[in-house]
């Protein structure tokens, strides 16, 4: 049985976006797909690896 792991937080990735598609509300620009769950969770489900395209967003200068 697989152990429960924390997945990468897509909200802090520069490639993550929210779509207008109600069926697939989350997207990843780096990997080019939309999904119902967080993209990092879909990547982990498909490959059993954490997302290799994750890139932390730059800090905003407000």
Buried (B, 14 or more C-beta within 10 A) or exposed (E): EEEEEEBBEBEEBEBBBEEEEEEEBBBBEBBEEBBEEBBBBBBBEEEEEEBEBBEEEEEEEE
